[in-house]
Every structure is written in C-alpha cells, then in structure tokens.
Amino acid sequence: MIRREKNNGWILITQYDHAGLAGQVMTHWGNGEFAKPAPYDEVLFALREHDSGWKEWDSMPKINPETGYPANFTKMSPHEQCEIWSRCYKLYAATHLYASCLIALHFSKFNQSNIRKNPDLELPKSLQNDMMRFVAEKLDIDVSNVSLEKIPDEVRTNLKLLQIGDIISLTLCHGWRSIEITEAPFDYNGSETTMRMESHDGFNYQITPYPFCDLSLKFSIKGKKLDTRTFSDDEELRERLNNSSYETLDFTIGKG
C-alpha cells in the first residue's frame, strides 16, 4: 500500500494501481529532446505490471505495529519484500521475457539495499542470485559477468525509464512537493540529465527539463479514504477499508 496523508487520516493506493499510473505517464515520454522507449510495448508493459506481485498483499493489508499506521511498502520485512519481488518478475516470464527482465533488474536494486542492511540474511542473497541468473539467461548474457553495472546499454536505459516512471507515479501518489530525478536518459547513446519535479499543492506538477510529447498531461487514480490514522490491529484496518469509499485524485503535469 501507498499512504497519502489527508487531514487526520489517509488515502491508501494499491501498488498495482500505482504501477498502472506509471505506465500511463510514460506512454507520453519522448519529444524532440527525449527518445521514446524501445522496444516500446515491452517497456510500457514492464511499467504497468512491475508491481503485479503485490496484489495479494494489498488485498490483506497490515499495520505497522510500532505506529498503528497502515504498513507502507517501504516498512516491510526483507522476507516479505523478497517474496513479493520474486512474484513480480516471474509472473509474466512466459509471455513477456524482456519486460520481466526489466522488472527483475528494477527490484534487484532494492534487494541490494536489503543485503547491505542485513548481510547475514540468506533470502535476499538467494533472490539476488536468482534474479541475476534469470536476466542473464533471458538476455543471453554471460551469467558469471551479469550485474547492474554490466547489462547492455539499451537494457540499462530502459531500466532507468522504468525507474523514472515509478518515481514520478510515487511522487503523484504521495503528493511530494519536490523531487530530483537523476540519470534521466535523453537517448540510447548515454546522454543523460537531471530533472526537477515540483508542485505547490501536491496535485499540479511541473517538470524541468520536460520529457513528454504533450505540453499538458492529466491523470487520475483512486484510493480508499480512511478518516483515522491509527488502528489497533490488522483486522480493524481491513474492516475499515472494506467499509470505506474511494476518492479520486486528479493530477496535472506540465512544462516547467
């Protein structure tokens, strides 16, 4: 779940809906300065579906026992994260190999953070080996040399586009007012820039430099509205969610 603060409560947005928003945003990527994603269909599929493995978790959300807040996706145990990330990249492996490799590489970066924080845990190490082996086999790379630093340039660029779509969607969903996006690719030849995404209200954003083909974009996403911040246990949260209504969040993105 993604938590967006509202008054004395939350708007909760599922990971899958957030990924769908990332895909919507990145369908517009590309103009005279920025190259369109290629292969377009596979990159956009990876964007839309990169969080498909979260559906089960989002259907049975939990609270953070330390705060009583709905558990944010960043505050989960490494074991839970590894299980979900594994589902995310394996789910479409039989039908969308290239997209699945991008998804595996995307989560491998988060998993490396788990390894650094918890060097004695075996599951993150095992998952990292599985993801790198999967990418090597599917992209025909020497498995002994595959790493985030050694993947083909085109794949690395598309991974960055997936990560950019992810962070733009997260910014919208959370209502963050300002964020810097580094290593944004102009093209597939290694040219990159740093973008700034800013908003005065958490709904209307400007991006500089501007990477999209349309000068003004509109998006929306639905989330469940909760009028309290804390919950006594998982069951209370789930009951309140089942009885809550949806709220639609509307966003604009324009040229800075």
N, C-alpha and C positions, 0 to 999 in steps of 0.2 A: 504494500500500500504506500501511496504517496500522501503525505499530510500537508494540507494547506490551511494555515491558521485563518479563522474567521470569527470576529467578535470573541465570545467566550467558548468557542468550540472549534470544529474542524470541518473541512471538506475533504473527504477521502476519495482518491482517484486510484483505480487499479493500475498495476504495472502494464497490463495488456493494452488498456486504453491509452496510457501514456505513449507506448510504442506506436500505436496507430497514429497518434498525433505527430510523432517524429516522422513517420512515413509521409503524412500529408504535407508537412513543412518542406521536406526535402524533394518532393515532386517538383518544386519550383526552383530548385538550385540550378544555377547556370545562367550566364549572360555574356556580355562582351568581355568581361574580365575573368569570370569563373567558368570552368568547363563543367558540362553536365556529367553526372555519374555514368560510368560504363564498366561492365555491362549494366545497362540501366535497370532492367527488370529484376535482376538478381540483387543488386544493391538496394533497390527500393523494397524488395521482399525482406531482406535482412533487417532493414529499418522497421518495417511494420511488424515483423514477427519475432524480433530479438528477445522479447520478454514473454513469449508464449508459455514457457515453463512455469510462470508464476500463477497461472490460473487456479490451480488447486489451493495454493497458499492464500490467494486473495479471496477465495470463497469461504475460507475458515480463518479469518484474521485473528491475531493475538494482540495482547497488550504488552507493553514494556513493563515488567514487574517492578522496576525501580521508580517509574514515574506514574504508572497507571494510564499513560497515553497509549493510543493505538500504536503498535510497533511499526516504526518506519523501516523501509527496506534496508537502510544503512545500519540499523541496530539489530542485527540478527547474528546468531551463532555461525561460525565458519562451517559447521556441519550442515546446517540448514541452507546456507548460501551455496555450498558445493553441490548439494542435491538438486537445487533449483537450476543452477547454471548448467549442470550436466543435462538436464531435461531440455533446456533452451536450445542448445546447439545440436542435440541428437534428434529432436522432434521431426525435422524435415530433411534429415540427411539423405533419405532415399529418393527425394524428389527435387531438392534444391541444394546440391553439393556446394556450390560456390557461396551461396548465402549462408549456409551452415558453417562454412569455414570462417567467414567474417564474424559470425556470432561467437564462435569458439575463441577467436582471437580477441574479440571485444571483452569477453569475460575473463580471459587469461590475464589481462592487466589487473583486474580487481583481485583475481585469485593470487597473483604475485604479492599483492599487499597483505593478504591473509598469511602467506608463507613468511613474509618478513616479520609480521606481528606475532605469529605462533609457529616458530621454527620446529617445534617438537611434534606438531600435529601431522599425522601421515596422510589424512584425507586430502588436504589441499595439494600436497606434493603429488599424490597419485592422480588427482584430477588434472594437474598441470601437465603431467606426462601424457595422460590420455588425450588432452586437447591438442598438444603439440604433435603427437603421433597421428591423430585424426587429420590435422591440417596438412602434414607432410604427405600422407598417403593420398589424400584427395587432390592436392595441388601438385603432386609428383615432385616433391622436394626431398632432398636427402634428409632422412629423419634424424641423423646424427648432427645436422647443422641447423635444423629449423629452430628459430627463436623469433621473438617480436622484432629484433633488430635485423634479421636476415631474410625475412619474407620478401618476395618480389615487390618492386616499387609500385606497380599497379595495385597490388593487393593492399599494400600499406596505405596508399592514397584512399582506397575505398574504405578501409578500416577507419581512417580519420573522418571520412564523411559520415559513417555510421555513428562515430563518437560525437560528431558535431550535431547531428540530428537529435541524438539522445540528450545532449546538454541543453540545446535550445528548447526541446519539449519539457525537460525538467525545470528550466527557468520559468516557462509559462505556467506549468502546473503549480509550482511552489509560490509564484509571484515574486521571485527575486528581483530586486530593482536594478542591479548592475552586475555584469559578469564579463570577464575577458576570456576569449576563446583563442587559444594559441594554435599554431601549426595548421591553419586553415588553408587547404590547397587551392591555388589558382588553377592548376592543371595537373597533368600526369607526368610532368617533367621536373618536379621537385620544387617549383616556385610556391612559396607559402607566405602567409601574412597573419597578423593578429587582429581579430575583430573585437569590437566592443558592442555589447547588447545592453541597452539601458531603457528604463521606464520610470515615470514619475508616480505611477499608480498600480503597477503590477498587472496591468491588462493591456496597455498600449505601449509597444516597444519600437525602438529604432536600432538599427544595426549599421555599423560603420567598420570597414567598407562593406557595401551592400552586395550580397552574393546571389540574389534572386532575380528571375526574369520579369516578374511583375513588381511595379513600384509600391503597391499596397496590397497586403495579404490579410485575409480574415480567417480565423479558425475558432472552433469551439470544442469544448469537452465537458462531459458530465461527471459529477462526483456526488457521493452520498453526503448529505448535510447532517452533522451532529451538533447539538446545542450545548454539549458539555465537553470538558477537556479530559477528565479522568474517569476511569472505570475500575470497578473492584476486581474483575476477572475477565477472562476471555468470553465467557458465556454472556455476561452483561453487554459487552461490546457487540457481539454478534446479534443479540436480541435487539439492541438499539438500532443497529444497521439495518436489520430486516424490516424494521418499522419506520425507517427514515425515508425521506423523499429525496429525489435528485435535484441538484441545482446545476444549471448550465453556466459555464464560464466562457465568456467571449473575449477573444484577443485580436489585436491587430499588430502587424509587423510592417514597418516602413523604412525608408531610406534615411539614414542619419545625416 
